């Protein structure tokens, strides 16, 4: 079994591909059981965010694991393969460290990915698919991420997706204080967006969510906010100038027809929409409508790159920390890989010991001289322990002899005669 990671992210796959292989929270346990239920995969954890879908696993057949990803989402393997990155052993370890540290994010140094990784680990633990190898990997991953953020300025001057959405709205409307804002969803990303938009004192805030109770909790943070359900959207959409949506819905929340009707009521006053969800909450056809400014998560890439130059020194420092920890983790892996051999060696020695001890007990019960029994026991044990290495040396080919002699000298700490 080898450590293996594979997946797609914002660097390797466009949004329309990423949304096809995302894992909603309510399917995660089933997906993990289905993956580990395949014989070649013994451990697994799935990371699924708006920017990436990654699978970390222990397997001796990586190709089967990658085929599973396509099969699970009912996609042809050839359709997904061009976008996949495939990382084994050391590469997988380094990738996990870089992801957790925010070095592989669209927003360099953003902290949300660390929480998303921790949620992925909790899901794997709950599903029972996290074994010793992945447990150790992620524990070290979280340690490295903490060290990077503590020892470097990797998160300084970063522009989050939520902040980017607010900045973009200001570029279009100027003063957000004159606008009404609609948030669709009540998860972590919407909470972050609400904080950024709320700090700009919009005229009114509405939070729409499947369960109105969660919407009320978020709306309760603002004096000028109210909560509605998703079923209220057709009537409420037209009363808002800015819409920010990020739900876990597998199907679009806002269709072209709904937005079209809202624009007519608004008498074609512009409607600014930011869709941060994967899969998307807004039908792509909405972008064809006049007076709509629609931005998906990938459209914010240029804005979130602001401040990147000032953090390049922090990136170099972070990479040094990561490389050092990769070396340490690979040493641990190498030690673990020797465990079966060491255990087999000890088991064989124990079998020899028990066999010779049983023979000695029988001789003593027959009244044999204890000194002779002990002498026989020690000779038999020594012969058994040395028979295989001696025989291997005697029958070694000319090409193998020097290597085997050096190996035996190291194993038994022998000093070759001068």
N, C-alpha and C positions, 0 to 999 in steps of 0.2 A: 504494500500500500504506500502510495506517495501523496504528499501534500500537493494539491492542484487547485488553481483558481482560474476562472474564466468569466467573461461577461462582455457587456457593451457599456459605453458611457457617452457623454456629450462630445468627446473628442473623436470617437470612432463611428458613431451612428447618429443619423438625424432623428428628430423628434418622432416622426411618423413610424420609425423602426423601434425606437425605445418604448413607445407606448404599447406596442404589440407584445412585448415580453415582460411587462411589469407584473408585479405580484401584489394584488390588493391584500390588505391585512387579514381579511376573512378567508383567504385561500392559502395563507402561508403554511399552516400546520399540515393541511392535506398535501401541499406540494412537497414539503420536507419528507413526510412519510412515503410519498410516492417515489421520490428520488432515492432515499436510503433503502427502500424496498427492493431496489435493483441490486443484485448480488455484487457488482463491482464497486459500489459506493458504500462505505462503512460509516462515514461521518459527513455532515453537511450543515451549512448555514447559508441563508440567502439574504443579500442586501438589495433592497429595492427602493429607489428614490426617484425623484423627477429627473435626475441626471445620470442614473446608472442602474443597471441590474447586474449583480455579481453573485457568483456561487463559489464558495470555498468548500472543498471536500477532500476526503481521503479516499483514493481509488487507485486500482491498478489498471483501469481501462478508461482514461480520460475521454476518449472519443465517445464512449457510451454515455458518459455524463453530459457531454455537449449535445449529443443527439436527443437526450431526454428533454433538454430545454426547448428545442424546436418542437418536439412531439407534444409536450405539455401544453404549448400554446397553439397547437394545430398549424404549425408552419413547416414548409419544406426546409430541410436542413440547408440546402444550397442557397436559400434566400437569406438565412441568418449568418451563415459562415463568414462571408466577407467582412462583417462588422465585429466579429469576435476577437478579443485578445485572449491568449492562452498562456498561462504562467504556471510553471512547475517549481516546486521546492523553493530555492533561494529567491527566485523572481516573485513567487507568490507572497513570500514573507515580506519582501521589500514593498511590494504593492500595497499590502494591508497597512503597513506602517505609514506609507505616504498618504493613503486615503484618509486614515484617521487623523493625521496631522494637518489635513487641509491642503496638501500640496497637489492633489489630483482633482480639486474641485474647480468648477467654473468660477467661483469666488475664492480666490487664493486666500487660504487661512481661515475660511469660514468655520465656525464652531458647530453648526447644526449636524454635520456629517458624523461627528463623534457620537452624538446622541442617537442618530439613526443606526449606527453600527451596534451600539449597546442594545437597542431594541431588537436588532436582528439576532444577536446572541441570546437574548431572553426568549425569543420565539423558538430558537433551536433547542435551548435548554428545556423549554416547556414541551416541545415535541419529542424530546429524548434523542435528538440526532447529534448532540454535541458530545464528542468523546474526548479522550485525553489530549490528542494532538491539537484539535481546534480550540479546546479550552485553554491550553497553554499558549497557543498562537494569539488569541484575542486578549488574554490577560497581559501578555507582553505588548500587544498593540496599544492597549489603553495606557500602559505605562509610558510607552514611547511618545504617544500623543501629548500626554501631560508634560513630559520633559521638554518637548519641542515648544509647547506654548509657554512654559515657564522660563525657558532659557533663551528664547528668541523673540523678535518682534513680528512674528509671522502674521499675527492678526491685526497689527497696527495699520490704520488708514484703509482697511478693507471696506468695500462697499457691498453690503448684503443684497440679496435679491429683493428683499422687502424695501430697503432704502432705494435701490435702483428703480423700483416701480414708482415710488413717491417722487423721485427726481424727474422721471419721465413725464409724470402727470403735470409737474410744475412747468416743464418745457412747453407743454401743449396749452395748459390753461393759465399759466402765470401764477395767479393766487388761488391756491386750493381752498382758502377760507371762504370763497364764494360758491363752492361746489358741494353737491351731495354725493356721498360715497356709499356704495353697496359692497359688502363683503359676502361672498358665497362660500360657506364652509366655516368651521370653527376649530380647525386643527392648529398645530404649532406655526405653520407658515402664515396662516391668516392672522393669528395673534401677533406675529412680528410685523406684518403689514399694517395691522390696526394701530400698533404703537407708533409707527412712522407717520402714517396719515393723521392719526389723532393728534400728534404733536404739532401739526400744521393747522389745527382748529378748523376743520371743514364745517360747512353750514349744518349738515346733518349726516348721521351715520346710521346705516341699517345693516344688520347681520342676519343672513338667511342660512338656515341649516335644516337638515332632515329632521333632527329632533330639536324642537324649539327651546328646550331646557338649556342645552349647551349654548345656543345662540344668545339666550338671555344672560348667561354668565358673562360672556364676552361683552355684550352690549352694556351690561351694568358697570363697566369700567369708565364709561363716558356719559356725561350729563345730557348729551343731545342725541342719544342713540336709542334704537328700538330693535326688537327681534321679530323675525317672521319665519315661516316655514318655506321650503322649496316650492310648495304648491302655490304660494302667493306671488312667485316671481312674475308670471305673465302680467299681473295687474300692477306690480310695484316697479318693474324695470324702468319704465319710462320716466319715473320721478327721480332718477339718479344720473349724474353726469360721469361718474367714475365707477367702474365695476372691477373688483379684484376677486378672482375665483381660484380656489384650490381645494377640491374635494377628492374623495377616493372613488367616485362614481366610475363604473366601467363604460358608461355611455355619456354623451354630451348632455350638459345641463341647459345650455343656451343654444337653441337652434336658429337657423336663418330666419324662419318665419316669425319666431317670437321677437327677435331683434328688429326685424322689419316693421312689425306693428308698433313697437316702442318708438322707433324713429318717426313714424307718422304722427304719433301723439306729441312727440317733442318738436314737431314741425322742423325736423332735420337739424336741430341743434346737435353739435357733435357729441358722440358717446365714446369715451375712452375705456377700453377693456384690456385688462392684463390677466392672462390665463397661465397660472403657474402649475397646473395639474398635469400629471402624466398617469394614465391617458388624459387627453385634453377634455376640458369641460365645455369648450366652445367649438361648434362646428367650423371647419376651415372655410366654408362658403360664406361665413359672416364677414370675412375680410373683403369680399367682393362688393359689399354695400358701401354706398357713399355716406359720408359723415360718421363713419366708424373708424376709430384708430384701434386696431387689434394687435396685441403683442403676446407672443408665446414665450415660454421660458428661454428658448435659445436666442430670441431677439434682444434680450437684455445683456447679452455677452459683452458687448463693447462697453456698456456703462459700468459693469462690475469689474472691468479691468483697470479702472481708474485707481491710481495709487500703486500700481504694480511695480513700477520702476523703483520706488522708494523701499520696496520689500525684497529686492533681489539679494541683498546681503543676508537677510534673515533666511531666505531660501537656502543659500549655501550652508549656513550654520545648521539648519534643520536637516539637510541631506547628510551632513557629517554625523549627526546624532543617530540618524536612521541607519546609516551604513555600519556604524559600530554595533548597534543592537542586532542587526541582521547577522553579523558574524557570531555574536553570542548565541543567538537562537539556533543557528545552523550547528554549532557545537553541541547544543542540547539535543538536537535532532539526531546527530551522528551517534551520540551516546545511547539514545533510545533505540536506534536501529541495531545496536550491538546486543541489546538485552536478550532477544531470543537465542542467540548463539551462546551467550554466557549461561543462560538458564539451561540450555541443552547440555552444555559441558558439565555443569554442576549436577544435573540429573544423571548423567552417565557415571560420574564419579560416585554418586550416592548408590547407584545400582551395584557398582563394583564393591563398595564398602559393605553393603548389606549382604551380598552373596558370600564374601569371604568371612564376614563375622558369623553368619549362620554355620558355615563349615567349621569354624573354630569352636563354636558352642557344642556342636556334635562331637568333636574330638575330645573336648574337655569332659563331656558327659560320659564318654567311654573310658575315661581315666587316663588319657594321654598326658605326657609330661607338659605342664603349662609353658615351660620355656620353649620347648620344641613347637608347641602350638602357636605361640607368639611369633617365633622365628618364621614359621611357615606362612602365617598371616601376612607378615610384613613383606616377605619375598613375593608372595602371590599378588599383593596389591601393587608393589613396585613394577612387577612384570606386566600387569594389565595396563597400568597407566602409561608405561613406556613402549608397549608393543606397537601401537599404531604409529606414533611419530618415528620410531626406529624403522619399522617396515616401510613407511613412506619415503624416508631418506634412502634406504637401501635400494628401492625400486624406482627412484627418481631418474628422469632422463638427464642427459648431460646439460641441456638448456635450463632445467629446473634446479639443478643441484645447488648452485651458489645462492640463489634466492631462498631456497628452503633452509639451507644451513644458517643464513643470516636471520631468518625468521625464527628458527628454533632457538638460536642463541638469545634473541630478544625475549621470546616467550619464557624461557627457563633461566634467563640471566646467566648464561654460561660464558666462560672465558676461553676462547679458542687457544689451544697450545701454540706457542711460538715456534 
